[in-house]
């Protein structure tokens, strides 16, 4: 669902909200998970390096991941196909929170996906890495997240090194899963990361060099 649709987009950013491990109830835009992405949308809109960046949010049919059905992945692929019809073959950054980050990871096999930014991602052991060849992976995970695992995120980043074009991870000091503690930091940093991914020469990277190195992942 496009939020900003320039006449001639040169890039796209797609937001994917969280959900539940199991639920077949309909997903609605007034639920807390999609509403939590609204301030990220605003921050990214303000920070985008060019006015011709398309911004969209995926609307899932149901709220759950639901095992092998992986409904959010199907919905994300469909959204990417629709955006390709609107914008053409533009580089696309997927920004996902929790379950949305898992959907982003799985849908990153779409040829237009350039990068994935995972916010407190749900990336359990065994998530594939082979399809991330040539793509960028950036992760922000809260130090105090008790819903998804920073260790699982770190494990995925380790496994993706050597396959992805570049990987980075930082742990948000005192950060929780809902990204409410230090919320301004979450919004500002995520928006800065997206701007840098879209324009690496013109926009500074908000992450320190240590985020791209080896262990330990730094606290910010």
ZILINKA-V562691 format. One record per residue. RES is the residue in three letters. PHI is phi in degrees with one decimal (* if undefined). Layout:
{{RES/PHI} {RES/PHI}}
This chain:
{{UNK/*} {UNK/-64.5} {UNK/-99.9} {UNK/-132.3} {UNK/-131.0} {UNK/-64.1} {UNK/-63.9} {UNK/-132.8} {UNK/-63.9} {UNK/-106.8} {UNK/-160.5} {UNK/-139.9} {UNK/-126.3} {UNK/-120.6} {UNK/-95.8} {UNK/-129.7} {UNK/-83.3} {UNK/-79.8} {UNK/-168.9} {UNK/-122.1} {UNK/-63.8} {UNK/-139.1} {UNK/-173.1} {UNK/-109.8} {UNK/-72.8} {UNK/-62.0} {UNK/-87.0} {UNK/-122.6} {UNK/-65.9} {UNK/-91.3} {UNK/-67.9} {UNK/-62.8} {UNK/-61.5} {UNK/-67.4} {UNK/-63.6} {UNK/-65.0} {UNK/-85.1} {UNK/-60.0} {UNK/-66.4} {UNK/-67.0} {UNK/-59.3} {UNK/-64.4} {UNK/-64.9} {UNK/-66.5} {UNK/-59.5} {UNK/-68.5} {UNK/-88.7} {UNK/-56.5} {UNK/-73.3} {UNK/-139.6} {UNK/-74.6} {UNK/-99.2} {UNK/-98.2} {UNK/-75.8} {UNK/-123.2} {UNK/-141.7} {UNK/-129.4} {UNK/-76.3} {UNK/-108.4} {UNK/-74.1} {UNK/-74.7} {UNK/-129.3} {UNK/-85.0} {UNK/-105.8} {UNK/-75.4} {UNK/63.8} {UNK/62.6} {UNK/-71.2} {UNK/-68.0} {UNK/44.8} {UNK/-54.3} {UNK/-60.5} {UNK/-69.4} {UNK/-59.3} {UNK/-64.4} {UNK/-68.4} {UNK/-59.9} {UNK/-63.5} {UNK/-62.5} {UNK/-66.1} {UNK/-65.7} {UNK/-64.8} {UNK/-65.8} {UNK/-62.4} {UNK/-67.4} {UNK/-80.4} {UNK/-110.6} {UNK/84.4} {UNK/-81.6} {UNK/-97.5} {UNK/-62.6} {UNK/-125.7} {UNK/-105.2} {UNK/-97.5} {UNK/-117.7} {UNK/-124.9} {UNK/-108.5} {UNK/56.7} {UNK/-59.5} {UNK/-63.1} {UNK/-69.5} {UNK/-68.6} {UNK/-61.9} {UNK/-61.2} {UNK/-60.7} {UNK/-68.4} {UNK/-84.1} {UNK/-71.3} {UNK/-76.2} {UNK/-63.2} {UNK/-63.7} {UNK/-88.8} {UNK/-73.6} {UNK/-102.4} {UNK/-156.6} {UNK/-125.4} {UNK/-109.5} {UNK/-97.5} {UNK/-106.7} {UNK/45.5} {UNK/-70.4} {UNK/-97.8} {UNK/-123.2} {UNK/-66.6} {UNK/-54.6} {UNK/97.1} {UNK/-61.2} {UNK/-69.9} {UNK/-121.8} {UNK/-61.1} {UNK/-79.3} {UNK/-88.7} {UNK/-57.2} {UNK/80.6} {UNK/-105.4} {UNK/-98.7} {UNK/-126.5} {UNK/-129.8} {UNK/-130.1} {UNK/-118.0} {UNK/-134.4} {UNK/-71.6} {UNK/-60.6} {UNK/-105.5} {UNK/-68.5} {UNK/-112.6} {UNK/-102.2} {UNK/-120.0} {UNK/-103.4} {UNK/-59.2} {UNK/-65.7} {UNK/-65.0} {UNK/-61.8} {UNK/-63.2} {UNK/-63.1} {UNK/-64.8} {UNK/-60.3} {UNK/-61.1} {UNK/-67.1} {UNK/-79.7} {UNK/-62.3} {UNK/92.3} {UNK/-107.5} {UNK/-70.3} {UNK/-63.5} {UNK/-161.2} {UNK/-129.7} {UNK/-151.8} {UNK/-149.1} {UNK/-137.6} {UNK/-101.9} {UNK/-84.1} {UNK/-58.9} {UNK/66.1} {UNK/-71.9} {UNK/-110.6} {UNK/-67.6} {UNK/-75.9} {UNK/62.2} {UNK/-89.7} {UNK/-67.5} {UNK/58.5} {UNK/-60.2} {UNK/-62.5} {UNK/-63.0} {UNK/-57.3} {UNK/-63.7} {UNK/-64.3} {UNK/-68.7} {UNK/-60.5} {UNK/-63.4} {UNK/-65.2} {UNK/-63.6} {UNK/-61.8} {UNK/-60.2} {UNK/-67.8} {UNK/-62.6} {UNK/-76.8} {UNK/-142.9} {UNK/-63.8} {UNK/-85.6} {UNK/-99.7} {UNK/-120.4} {UNK/-68.3} {UNK/-79.4} {UNK/-74.4} {UNK/-94.1} {UNK/-70.9} {UNK/-60.2} {UNK/-61.3} {UNK/-67.1} {UNK/-99.0} {UNK/-91.9} {UNK/-93.6} {UNK/-57.3} {UNK/-82.5} {UNK/-72.2} {UNK/-73.9} {UNK/-90.6} {UNK/-114.3}}
